[in-house]
Amino acid sequence: MPQSLQAERQAILNRLETFSRVMDSSLRIPFTNFHIGFEAIIGLIPFVGDIAGLLLSSYVLLEAQKAGASTGVKLKIMSNMAIDFCGGLIPVVGDVFDAYFKANTRNTRILRKHLQNLQNNPID
């Protein structure tokens, strides 16, 4: 794999790690070891917050596209986005669900694993 492609993919993963941390786990709940992110806070606004969270989460999908992720990987990412969105729509329970599901972190992990597999098993 060309060094520049590998460096670009690593840069994408670095950006997504930061994004996921901010969106899913940047704030520790006092007196616990549990972290929430800005997506859980935004999700407290009924419906509008869930749409905003979905739009923000689409950043991971865009970066996956840039990184050359397979269709299967992008479908998994979209599936997690849909689960997060639909789960977040449920009043009160959805807010707790958003705090636990952490779709951005899941999606970044899926992309990282896919890119590592590509690096370890190049086609050509």
BELFEN-V842294 format. One record per helix or strand of 3 or more residues. SS is the DSSP state (alpha for helix, beta for strand). FROM is the first residue (numbers start at 1). TO is the last residue. If there is no record, write none. Layout:
BEGIN
SS/FROM/TO
SS/FROM/TO
END
This chain:
BEGIN
alpha/3/25
alpha/38/42
alpha/48/67
alpha/71/88
alpha/93/101
alpha/103/120
END
